[in-house]
Structures are given as C-alpha cells and as structure tokens.
Amino acid sequence: MPYTFKPKEKHAKVYSWLNISQKDAKVICRVIRKKKLKVVKRLLEDLIAKRRSLKGKYYTKAVTEIKKLLESCEKNAKALGLDSDKLFVYASSHKGPTLARRRRKYEHGRLMKSTNVEIILVEKGKSRKDVKKEDTKGEEKKKKE
C-alpha cells in the first residue's frame, strides 16, 4: 500500500479502512497532525469524555476508531524501539471503498461509509532525558576549567 510520504527519520506506521465518516476523519486528522503523541492522546480522550469539542462537535465514533488505530501504531513504535517522548503524529484520511448493504428484489440497499486512515509516528528531536544529560555534561566541563 502506498503511503502519503516516507519520512527520513525512524518511524512506525499503520494504515486501515474504518467505517467512519470521511468528513469527520478529515477534521480529526487535521487537528492531530504534527503534534506530539502525548498531546494527541489527551485530546482524543477529552473528546471521548466530552470535556472538549472541535467547533462544537465531539465526533465520538470517529475519535474512538482513530484512537484505536493510534494505540496500534504506538505498539508498533515500541516494537521498533522508538522513544515515546520524541514521537510526533502524522495522520491523513481518504475516501475508502464504497460498501453496499444488499437487499432483496425491489428494495434498494444502503451505501455504508468507509474511510482509509493512515497514521505515522515519527521520532523527532531530543527527549527530556537527552537534554538533561547534555546540561549535566556542560556543567561538568565548566567545573573542570
């Protein structure tokens, strides 16, 4: 399956089609794109608990499905040995396959919603542990001088 882009940094990715609204998925993906993993997880949990809203809506079904996909991607990242403090989320959604619910004879079936959702977790920057280690090394050098 082709992905939207291939990052140069270490990354984990997941791609799936979900039975959610394409418009809702686009709104959520636009909001969570290029944000830290911890921030995104907290935002999605707040939307599910209805403590926050996006333009007055909670997008409950779409958020729960995207959260499951994000957790799967996070497990992929842990299996690859990526640092969870440095992970940034890149999410995108596209129109999925058109699914028709079948009916007999003259009754017309219903078209079901489906959306392809792709989530990539990219390891960027320095974690807090790395920054603290560099600060202590710099202080040790100053003390020796």
C-alpha positions as CSV (number, residue, x, y, z in Angstrom):
1,M,0.0,0.0,0.0
2,P,1.5,3.4,-0.9
3,Y,1.8,5.9,2.0
4,T,1.4,9.6,1.8
5,F,5.1,10.2,2.4
6,K,8.2,8.4,3.6
7,P,10.0,10.2,6.5
8,K,13.7,10.2,6.7
9,E,13.7,9.7,10.5
10,K,12.8,6.5,12.3
11,H,9.1,5.9,12.2
12,A,6.2,3.5,12.7
13,K,3.1,3.4,10.6
14,V,-0.4,1.9,10.4
15,Y,-3.0,2.0,7.6
16,S,-6.6,0.8,7.8
17,W,-10.0,1.5,6.5
18,L,-12.7,2.3,9.0
19,N,-16.5,2.6,9.0
20,I,-16.5,6.3,9.9
21,S,-17.4,9.5,8.1
22,Q,-14.9,10.8,5.7
23,K,-15.6,14.4,6.7
24,D,-15.2,13.7,10.4
25,A,-11.9,11.8,9.9
26,K,-10.5,14.7,7.9
27,V,-11.3,17.2,10.7
28,I,-9.7,15.0,13.3
29,C,-6.6,14.2,11.2
30,R,-6.2,17.9,10.5
31,V,-6.3,18.7,14.2
32,I,-3.9,16.0,15.4
33,R,-1.3,16.3,12.5
34,K,2.2,17.4,13.5
35,K,1.5,17.3,17.3
36,K,3.3,15.2,20.0
37,L,1.8,11.8,20.8
38,K,1.0,12.7,24.4
39,V,-0.9,15.8,23.4
40,V,-2.9,13.9,20.8
41,K,-3.8,11.1,23.2
42,R,-5.0,13.6,25.8
43,L,-7.0,15.5,23.1
44,L,-8.7,12.3,21.9
45,E,-9.5,11.2,25.5
46,D,-11.1,14.6,26.2
47,L,-13.2,14.4,23.1
48,I,-14.5,10.9,24.0
49,A,-15.2,12.1,27.6
50,K,-16.9,15.2,26.1
51,R,-14.6,17.6,28.1
52,R,-13.5,19.3,24.9
53,S,-15.1,19.9,21.5
54,L,-14.0,20.7,18.0
55,K,-16.2,23.5,16.6
56,G,-19.0,22.4,18.9
57,K,-18.9,18.7,18.0
58,Y,-17.3,15.7,19.7
59,Y,-17.0,13.3,16.7
60,T,-17.4,10.3,19.2
61,K,-17.4,7.4,16.7
62,A,-14.6,8.7,14.5
63,V,-12.4,9.6,17.6
64,T,-12.8,6.2,19.2
65,E,-11.8,4.4,15.9
66,I,-8.8,6.7,15.3
67,K,-7.7,6.3,18.9
68,K,-7.7,2.5,18.5
69,L,-5.6,2.9,15.3
70,L,-3.2,5.3,17.2
71,E,-2.7,2.8,20.0
72,S,-1.9,0.1,17.5
73,C,0.7,2.4,15.9
74,E,2.2,3.2,19.3
75,K,2.6,-0.5,19.9
76,N,4.4,-0.8,16.5
77,A,6.7,2.0,17.6
78,K,7.5,0.3,20.9
79,A,8.3,-2.9,19.0
80,L,10.7,-1.0,16.8
81,G,12.4,0.6,19.8
82,L,11.3,4.2,19.3
83,D,11.3,6.7,22.2
84,S,7.7,7.6,23.0
85,D,8.8,11.1,24.3
86,K,10.0,12.1,20.8
87,L,7.1,10.8,18.7
88,F,5.1,13.1,16.5
89,V,1.8,12.2,14.8
90,Y,1.2,12.5,11.1
91,A,-2.3,11.5,10.2
92,S,-4.3,11.6,6.9
93,S,-7.6,10.2,5.7
94,H,-9.0,9.5,2.2
95,K,-12.2,8.1,0.8
96,G,-12.5,4.4,1.3
97,P,-14.2,1.7,-0.7
98,T,-17.9,2.1,-1.3
99,L,-19.7,-0.7,0.6
100,A,-23.3,-1.5,-0.3
101,R,-25.6,-3.4,2.0
102,R,-27.5,-5.8,-0.1
103,R,-31.3,-6.1,-0.2
104,R,-33.7,-8.4,-2.0
105,K,-35.7,-7.6,-5.1
106,Y,-37.0,-4.1,-5.4
107,E,-35.7,-2.8,-2.1
108,H,-32.6,-0.7,-2.6
109,G,-29.6,-1.2,-0.4
110,R,-27.8,1.4,1.6
111,L,-24.3,2.7,1.0
112,M,-22.1,2.4,4.0
113,K,-19.4,5.0,5.0
114,S,-15.8,4.0,4.9
115,T,-12.6,5.9,5.1
116,N,-8.9,5.0,4.7
117,V,-6.9,6.4,7.6
118,E,-3.2,6.4,7.8
119,I,-1.2,7.3,10.9
120,I,2.6,7.6,11.0
121,L,4.6,8.2,14.2
122,V,7.9,9.9,13.5
123,E,10.7,10.2,16.0
124,K,12.0,13.7,16.1
125,G,14.0,16.0,18.3
126,K,15.5,15.3,21.7
127,S,13.8,13.8,24.6
128,R,13.9,15.5,28.1
129,K,16.4,12.8,29.3
130,D,18.8,13.7,26.5
131,V,18.6,17.4,27.2
132,K,19.2,16.9,30.9
133,K,22.3,14.7,30.1
134,E,23.7,17.4,27.9
135,D,23.2,20.0,30.5
136,T,25.0,18.0,33.2
137,K,27.9,17.3,30.8
138,G,28.2,21.0,30.1
139,E,28.3,21.8,33.8
140,E,30.9,19.2,34.5
141,K,33.2,20.7,31.8
142,K,32.8,24.2,33.3
143,K,33.7,22.8,36.8
144,K,36.9,21.2,35.4
145,E,38.0,24.5,33.9
